[in-house]
Amino acid sequence: MSDPETKKAASSWINVAVDYGPLAVFLGVYRWSAPEETSAAGEIGAIINGTGAFMVAAVIALVVSKWRLGKVSPMLWFSTALIVGFGSLTIFFGDPTFVQIKPTIIYATFGVVLLVGWSQGRALLKVLLEAAFEGLSHEGWLKLSRNWGGFFLALAVLNEVLRAQLDFEGWLWAKLWVFLPLTFLFTFSQIPMLLKHGLSFEDKTDVLKDEPPTS
């Protein structure tokens, strides 16, 4: 593998680690702290421990993104700020609701922003991702912004449905086994449209690498 290809592969793995590493830390610490026998106090303690680790991991991910990739996307800044803010409220009040509604706020905010931009002929996803796929036309960026905007709003609704139907641990695992596969499948489904609008065939893997984070 040539040096540019090696760097590109390393960058892809760093993106994945930055986007989903904090969630994995949250899951690990929560499971490690969860009581063997059902206990309201023990459950809250596990949630607080997981939330604290989540906050630290999110800040570390932001620093790693700046150090290894040379940039921090606006989406990552916003996501990290909400993780720290709502995580602090979760720890202070001992209420997991705050950390659970954080994804809904992120999804709804970016969904509305992208769709408003699309309605005004502005491809805001290009700005949010700080990415420029080789040869992709303005129309392609507009359609991608529109599609991601709709998908984000769908995720916001899904998060609220799962939050209402599942216990905290079930909801937490859904972040890994529902949201992550859905995001991958949706991202992959956009490639044919992007190829029709000028994306070079060689850069199609960049679409998967530069997908907006949904963790």
N, C-alpha and C positions, 0 to 999 in steps of 0.2 A: 504494500500500500504506500503510495507516495506521501510526501510530507504534507501537502495541502489536504489530501484526503484524510490523513491521520488527524489533523487539526479539526477538520470538519466533523469527524466522528466524535472526537473528544468534546467539541462544542455541543453536539446533540445530547450527549450523556449529561453534560453539565446543566443544560436546559431542563432535562427531565428531573435531575436531582434538585434543582432550585425550585421547580414547580411543585413536585410531589414529595420531596424529602421531608418537609415539615409535617405533612399529614401522616407520613409513615411514623415519624417520631411521636406524634400525638397518639396514634393507635398503640404503639409499643408501650409507652409510659402508662397510658390508661389501663391496658390489659395487665401490666405488671403490678399496678397499684390496686386493681379491682379486688374487693374482698371475696374470699371463697364462698361465704354464705351471704345471702341477700341482706343488705343493710343500707338504709337510706344515708346514714352518716358516712359509711364506707364508700358508697357510690359517689357522693358529693366530693369526698376526699380524692378519689381516683380522677374525677373530672377536673378538679382544681390542679392536681399534679400534671395531668395531661395537657391542660390549657397553658400552664406555666412553661412546660417544655415546648409546646407549640409556638409560643411567643418567642422564646429564645431561638428556636430553630428557624423561624421565619426571618428574624433579624440576621442570623448567620447566613441564610440563603441569599438575602439581599446583598450582604457584604461579598459573598462568593461570586455573585453575578457581576458585581462591579470589578472585582479583582481578576476573575478569569475571563469574563466576556467583554470587559471594558465598558459596560453600560448597565443601567437599570431601567427597564421599560416603565412607562407611566402606569401600566396595569399592575406591575409588581410593587411599585411605590404605594399605590392605592390599596392593594390587597394587604400588604404588610401593615400599613397604618390601621386598617380595620381589624386585623388580627390582634395587634397590640391594644387598640382601644377597646374592642369588645371582649378580648381576653381579660383585660384588667377589670371590666365590669363583672365578668363571670366569676373571677376570683374574689372580688370585693363583696358581691352579694351572694355568692355560693349558688348561683342559678345558671344552669347550662343553656337557658334560652338565648342568652346573649351571643354565645359562640355559635349557636345553631342558626340564628337569623343572619349572621354575617355573610354567608354565601348568597342568601336571597338578596341582600342589599347590593352585593357586588354584581350578581347576574342582572338584576333589574336596572341598576345604574348604567352598566355598559350596554345593555340591550336598548334602553331608551336613547342613550347618546349615539349609538351607531345608527339606529333607525332615523333619528332626527337629522343626523348628518347626511344619510342616504337621501332623505326627502328633499334636502337642499342641494343635492348633487356633490356632496363632499364625502370622500372615502376616508373616514376617520380611522378605520382599522389599520390603514397603512401607518398613520401617525402613532397609534397606540402600540403597535408591534415594533415600530422603528425598523420595519423590514421593507425591502423592495425586491420582489421576486423578478428575476430576469425576464424582461419582455412583456410583463403583464400590463395590459392596457388599463386606462382609467375606468372604462366600463367594467372590466374584470374586477378591479378593486371595489367599485360600487356594489356590484352583485355580491361579492364576498362580504362586504360590510353589512349589506341587507340580510344576508343569510345568517351570519353570525349574530346579528342583532335579534332576529327571531328566535334563534337557538338559545341565546342567553335568557330571553324572557321565558321560554319553555322550561329551562333549567330552574329558574326562579320559582315557577309554579310547582315543578316537581319537588324541589327542596321543601316547600311548605307542606305539600301532601305527605311526603315521607316523614317530616318532622312531626306531623299530627298523628300519623299511623304507627310509628315505630318508637321503641324505647331508645334511650340515648346510644347504647352500644349498637343497636340495629341501624340507627341513622348513621353512625360513624362508619360502619362497615359498608353502608350503601355508597358513601363517598368514594370508596375504592372499587367496589364491584358493580356499581350502577353508573355513576357519573363518569368515571374514567373510561370504561368501554364505550359509552354513548358518545363521549367527546372524540375518541379515536375514530369511531365509525362515521360520525358526522364530518370530521376533518377529511377523512379519506374520500367521502362522497363528493367533496368539492373539487377534487382534482380534475375530473373530466371537464367541468365548466371552466376551470382556470386554463386548461390546455387549449380550449376553444378561444380564449381571449388573450393568447400570446405567451402564456407561461411556457418556458422552454422545457422539453422533456427531461433534460438532465437535472433540472431544479425542482422536479415534482416532489422529491423527498424533503425539500426545505419547507413545504407546506406542512408536513407532519412535525418537523422540528420546531417551527415557529408558530404552532397553534397557540391561541390565547390560553393562559392557564385557567383551570376550573377547579383547582383544589381548595 
